[in-house]
Amino acid sequence: MKTTVQFVRIMVLLTLCSFLTVISLWAAAPDSSRVDKLIAQGNDCSEKTFENQKAIQAYEAALAIEPNNYEALWRVSRALVDFGEHLPASTDQEKTNQLQTYEKSLEYANKAIAANANGAMGYTRRAIANGRIALFKGVWESLDLVKQTKADCEKAIALDPNDATAYYVFGRTHMKVSEKPRIVRWPLGLGWANLDESVKNYEKAIALRPDFSMYRLDCARAYVELDEYGKAREHLTAIATLPTKDEDDGQFRKEAQDLLEKIKGK
């Protein structure tokens, strides 16, 4: 009799646990669907209408539901950099606000890495946030950030060889650091940077995403530094034919045309 009672209790307990599990899954489904919709909304604002503030709000609303959602974390990091790039920076307070925006982007990138250490975009976004902070503070006053940017680009590429953004950022890092002579950079641990590697990474990014004007513009600038004007012209000429993929594409087209004029006859 005792055994029967115990068995009944166990079955009741198991039934109750199963019921609670079903209820839990049922309750979670609307939240998951809501998170997906908020991320999609943020993507539209970030990538199509270029409303960065609305994108940030949508991603942060998703994170209020799922704080460790990897997709929302790296995407809000991206939106914050895009937002920060267009903030006014004339007064000290405005500069502080811009720096704080980049630092918040870095915070979210770190959270993305914590949420998914095998996801390439967390490292790519951290590289970009650190790069922005380094440019803000001064590259030569931010050597550790520059080295971290390099390491994160390499990590992102190792995790995802098709991460066009990582190749672009790595190319830009090589180009920026190469502004100083190698003999000056070598003792600082920055002797690795060179324009040939910059072009190599830019070209890889372009091969993966040929319709992105910014990649071609910066690659053309690197070719100009290398006196390879024909290759520079190829990219600069192509920019005029590309669709709008970034809110600054209008400015990029103008800069491409200006650079074409500058190198005419070379």
N, C-alpha and C positions, 0 to 999 in steps of 0.2 A: 504493500500500500504506500509506504514511504517513497519507494522508488517511482511509483506512478505519479505521485504528487510532485516529486522533484522534476520528473520528465515534463509534466504539464507546465510547471513554472519555467523551465528552460525554453519550451516551445513558445510560451507566451512572451518571454523575454526576447527571443529571436524574432518573433512576429512584430513585436513593438519596435525593435531595432531596424528591421526592414522597412516598417512603415515610416519611421523617422527619417531613414535614408532617402526614401522616395520623396517625402515632403521636403527634405533639404535640397535635393536635386531640382525639384519642381520650383522651389523658391529661388534657387540660384540662377535658373534659366533666364528669367527676365533681366536680372542684373547683367549677365553676360551679354545678352542681346543689346542692352542699353549701352554697355561699354563699347561694343563693336560699332554701334551707330554714332556714338560720340567721337570715336577715333576717325570714322569715315567723314564725319562733319568737319573735324579738324583738318583732315587731309584736303578736303575741298577748299577750305579757307586758306590753307598754307600753299597749296600747289596750283590752284586754279584762279581764285579771286585775289590772292595775295593779301588777305586780311589777317595779318599775323596775330593781332591781339585777340581776335575771335578764335583763331586756331588754338592759342594758348589756353583760353577759357574752356574750350571743348576738351582738350587733352587733360586739363587739370580736373574737370568734372568727371572724366573717366577714371582718373587716379583717385578721386574721392571714393569711388566704388571699389576699385581694385588698385590699391597703392603700389603693388609690385608688378603691374602690367608692363612688360618689357616694351611693347610697341608704343604705348602711350608715353613711356619715360623717354625713349630716345627721340621721339617725335616732338615732344614739348621742348626738349633741349635744342632741337633744330629751330623751332619756331622762335624761341627766345633769342637766338643769335640773329635770325632774320629781323626780328623786331628791334634788337639793339643796334644793328647796323644803320637803321634809319632814324634813330633818336637824335635830337639836336645835341651838340657837344661844344657849345660856345662858352658857357659859364662853368665854374668849378662844380656847382651843384648838378648841372646837366652831365658833366663828365663822370661824376660819382654815380649818377643814376645809370649811365651806360655801362660802367664797370660792374655795378651790382647786377645788371641784367646778364652780363656774360658769366659772372660768378654763379648766378642761379642756374644758368645753362649747364655749367660745369657740375653743379650739384646733382642735377637730374641725370647727366651722363654717367656720373659715378653710381647713381642708383640703378641705372639701366644695366651697368656691368655687374652690379651685385645681384640683380634679378636674373641675369643670364650671362654668365661668364664666357659662354661659347658663342655669343651673338656678336657679329662684327660691328654692327652699327653703334653699339655702346662705345667702343673704342674710337670709331670714326668721329662720333660727336664729341667725345672728350678731347680728341686731337684738335678739333675745330675750336672748341671753347677755350682750351689752353692757348691755342694760336692767337685767338682774338685778345685774350688777356695779355699775352706777351707783346703783341703789337701795341696794345694800349699803354702798357708800362714801359715799353722799349725792349726790343729783342735782346740787346746786349746787357740789359739789366735783368733779364729773365732767362738765363741760360738753362736752368733746370726745367722750365716749362718747354723750352725748345727741344730739349733732349726727350722729355716725356711725349711731346707731340710726335717726334720721329718713332719712338718705341710703339706708340699707339697705332700709328699708320701701318707699321710693319705687322703688328698683331692683327689688325683688321684685315689686311691683305692675306695673311696666312690663314685666317678663318674663312674668308670669302674672296677668292681670286677675281671675282666679278664685281667687286665693290668699287665702282667708278669714282665715287667721292673720295675714298681713301687714297687712290692713286693721284687724284688731283691735288689733295691737300699735301701729300708727300712731295709732289712736284713743286708746289708753291713753297714748301719749307726749304727744299734744296735751293730754289731760286733766291729766296729772301736771305738765307744765311750766306749765300755766295756773293752777296754784295760787298762783303769784307774780304780782303786778300787771304788766301789760305795760310800764309805764314803768320797772320794775326790770329786766325781762328784755331789753328792746330793746338796750341797750348791750352785752349779752352775746351778741348774735346769736341770741336765742331769741324774738324778737317775733312769729314766725310762728305760734306755738301759740295756739289758741283753742277754746272749747267747741263752737262750731258745727261746726268741722272734726272735732272729736272724735266728736260724734254722727253726722256724715255717714259717717265711717269705720266706726264701730260698726254702723250700720244696714246698710252694705254687707256687713260680715262676717256679720251675722245673716241677710241675704237669701241668702247663699251657704251658710250652715250654720245653719238656723233651730232645730235641736234642741240647740244647745250653750248650756248655762245660763250659763256665765261671761260670754259675750258679752252676753247680755240683762241680766245683773245690773249690769255696768259701764256699759252704755248707760243703764239706768234711773238710775244714780247721776249720770250726766252730765245727764240730763233734770231731775233734782231740782235740780241746781246752776243750771239755766236756768229754774227755776220752772215747768216744763212737767210738772205732776204727772199729768195724764191719760195722757200717753205713757209716763211712768215706770210707772204702774200696769199698763198693758197688758203690758209686758215682765215685770214682777214677778209678775203673775198667771199668765202663761204658764209660768213656770219650774216651778211645781208639777206641771204636766202632762207635762214632758219626761222622756225616758228617761235613764238614767245613762250618760254618755259620758266622764266624768272622775272620778278618784278622790275629788275634793273636792266632787262634786255635792251630797252630803248637807249639807255646810256651806253651799254656795251657796243651797240651798232655805231653810235656816234664816235666812240673812242677807236673802234676798228677803222672807220673811215679816216679819222684824223691820222692814225698811224700809217695807213696806206699812203696818204699824201706825204707824210714825213719821209718815207723810205722810197718814194718815187725816183726812179732812175738808178737805184742801187742794186 
